[in-house]
Amino acid sequence: MNVFAYLASNWPRVLELALHHLELSLYAVALALAIGVPLGVLCYLVRPVATVLLNAVSIIYTVPTLALFGLMIPLIGIGIVPAITAVVLYSLLPIVQNTYTGLTAVAPEIREAAKGVGMSSGGRLWRVELPLALPVVSAGVRVAVVNAVGMMTLASLIGAGGLGDLIFRGISTLSWALVLAGSVPVLALAALADIGLKALERRLASWQGVA
């Protein structure tokens, strides 16, 4: 059976797995954002902390993906929770790093101007510095989303489901139709996420230039 025949006869199942795969990826990136952006702000506000935190998330990022999923099994078990946890940990570096970089890249004269009109340090952070850092933060989110979509393929190995089910079943049965039926949607999801978030980055950069 070729891949087109398989997709024609099994498209509801492939669509279900693709939506589940995307849902897991977005959950993981949303949690990474909720954790990573405050950590990036903390690195910016407390510079001695930056070295420790950035080194810590960098070390996590260097762990091979399969090994990171393997570490989750004795710690949390198998299923969706350890899969999302692993992807969250892996997604922290681009988000923390880009949040910190975006904030430190704000021009000093802009900070001085905000201070000159009477803004408090908190007001400068939330109303001036973070909005100006958004294009850089968005670039980090784009990297995190694309990585998450790819990593969630391996999450099938610990029982989280997703398109990896098709890929690994195809490998085990030597069925290229199954492998491609799982691989092509993963590539499409990653490409669409990359294109969409790049467009968002350009929009934010354009808005920043107007501002």
N, C-alpha and C positions, 0 to 999 in steps of 0.2 A: 504494500500500500504506500503510495507517495504522500507527501505532506499535504497537497491540495485535497486529495480524497479524504484524508483523515480530518482535516479542518472542516470540510463540507459536511461530514457525518457526525462530527463531535464538537461543533463550534460552541454549543451551550456550555459544555464542560470546560473548554479552553477559556471562554469568557469568564466563567465563574472563578477559575484559578487565577486569571489575570487580575480580576477585581480584588480578590483576596490578597494577591501579591502586592498590588498597589496600596491597598488599605494598610497592610503591615508596614510597608515602607514609609508611608505618610505618618503613621502613628509614631514610628521610631524617630523620624526627623522632627516631628512636633515636640516630642519629649526632649530631644537633643537641643532644640532651640530654647525650650523653657529652662534648661540647665545651662547651656553654653553661653547664651547672651549675658545672663547675670555674672557668670564666671569671667567673661571677657571684660565686662564693666569693672569687676573687682580687680582684675589685672591692671586696668588702666588707672584706677583710683589708688591702688596700693602696689606700687611698682615692685617692691621686694617679693610680693606674692606672685607676680607675673612669671618670674623665672621658675618657681616651683610648679605652678599650675601648667604652664606651657610645656615644660619638660615632661610632666606626668602624662598629659594627653598625647604628646608626641611619642612617648614610649608605647602607649596603648595602640597608637596608629601603626606602629612598626610590627606588631604581633600579626602573624599570618592569619588570614580570615578563618580558615578551617580550624586552626589551633584555638582561636578565640571562641568559636562555637563549641569546640571540644571542652574548653575550660568551663563553659556554662553548665555542662551536664552534671558534674559532681556538685556544683555550687547551687544550682536552681532546679535541675532536672531537664526534661525535654518538653517541647511544645512551643506555644506562641510566646510566652513570657521570656524564657531565656533567649529566644531568637531576637525579640525586640530589644532586650537588654544589651546583647552583643552589638547590635547595629547602632544603638544609642551611644555606647562607648566609642565605637569606631567613628561616629559622626561628630564627636566633640571637637576634634582638632581643627577642622576647617571653620567651624562656627566660632569657637573661642578665639582662635588666631585672628580671624578676619574682623571680629568685633573689636578686639584690642588694637589691631592695625588701623582700622577705620577711625577709631577715636583718637589715636595718637597722631593721625595724619591731618586732623583739623588744623587749619592755619592758626598760629598764635594770635594774629591780629583780630581774628573773628572772636576768639575767646575774650580778648581784651575789650572789644567793642561790646560784647554781651555783658561783661563785668561793668563796663562804663555806664550802661543804662540801668544798672542797679539789680541785675539778676543775681540770685544766689547761686552757689555751686551746683545745687540740685537742679535749679531752673536752667542753668547753662547746659547741664548734661542732657536733660530730657527735651528741652525746647530747641537747642542749637546743635550740640555735638552729636547726639545719636541720630537725628534726622540727616545730618551731613555725612554720617558714616554709613547710611543705609545702602548705597551702591556696593560698598566693599563687603558689608554683611551679607547682602544678597548673593554676591559671588561665592561666599562660603557656603551659603544654603544650597546653591546650585551644585557645588561639589558634593555636599552631603547627600542630596537627593539622588544624584546619579550613582554614587557609591552604594546607597541604601538599596536601590533597585537591583544592583548587581549582587550585593551580599545576600539579599533575601532569597536568591536562587539556592544558595547553600543551606539556608535555613530549613529546607525540606529534609535535610539529613538528620535533623533533630526533631522532626515531627511537626514542624510549623505549617506545612502545606505550601501552597503557591505554585508557580510555574516550574519550580525545581522538581516537583513530583513527576512531571512529564519528561523532563530532561534525564533524570536519573533512572526512571523506568525504561526510557529508550536506550540508555547506555547498557543497562543490565540485560535487556532483551535484544540488543544489537539492532534496534529499530531507528533508522535515521529519520523516519517520519515523525516519531514521537520526540526525538531530540530537537528537530527543527520546529515542531509545533510548540515546544516550550521556549526555545531560544529566540525565535523571531519576535514574539510578543515582548520578551524581556528587552531586546534591543530597541524595539519600537517605543516602549515606555521610557527607557533611558534617553533616547534621542528626543522624544517629545518634551520630556522634563527639561533637558538641556536647552532646547530651542526656546521654550516658553520662559524659562528663568533668565536666559540671556536677553530676551526682549524686555523683561522686567528690569534688568540691570540698566539697559540703555534708557528706559523711561525714567528710572530714578536718577541716572546721571544727567539726563536732560533737564529734569526738574531741579536738580541741584544747581546746574549752570544758570538757569533762569533765576533761582533764588539768590 
